[in-house]
Amino acid sequence: MILIRLLPTITNSINRWFALHTLIQTKADFDRLIVEVVDDVLKYCLGAVNANMIYYYLEKRNYSLSEIPRRPEKFSEELRNVLGFGSRQILGAPSILEEEILEVLYKKLGLCHSIEKPPDFPRQIKKLRQTYATIGNTT
């Protein structure tokens, strides 16, 4: 009887594992997923024009979106430079965006999480990347 009740939960877990396994075959796939999530969240929260302005700013700083998985601390720093920090901050915008990015990323990966507030974005991204570094090839 208990097994029958657990069957939907077990099936969902297996389905998530297979979806994740087909989604992420290599570290490069995982890196692309992070960049995709960052792009989606910035465009959804700020609009395409403002997201593109941030991308332009990052390019002028010799930092591209593709570097976020390898250097998340730089992204976090530059996001604060663009949106302000301390008393000049736009209503905590950098932390809110980082929290949203992490939340969407965890959901796409089918993982349960509890993000501390304010989120330690670089540490969380590095931790996730290290976790998935062993999946498939390490290209």
Number of C-alpha atoms within 10 A of each C-alpha: 5 6 9 9 9 10 11 11 12 13 11 12 13 12 13 16 15 12 14 15 14 11 14 19 16 19 21 16 19 21 21 17 18 24 20 16 19 22 17 17 20 21 15 11 14 15 12 14 10 13 19 15 12 18 17 14 17 18 12 10 10 8 17 15 18 13 13 21 22 14 15 18 17 15 21 18 14 18 20 19 13 15 15 17 17 9 8 10 15 13 13 16 17 24 20 15 20 22 19 19 23 25 18 17 21 16 12 16 19 16 11 9 10 9 15 10 9 12 18 16 22 19 12 15 22 17 12 17 17 12 11 18 17 12 15 14 11 12 8
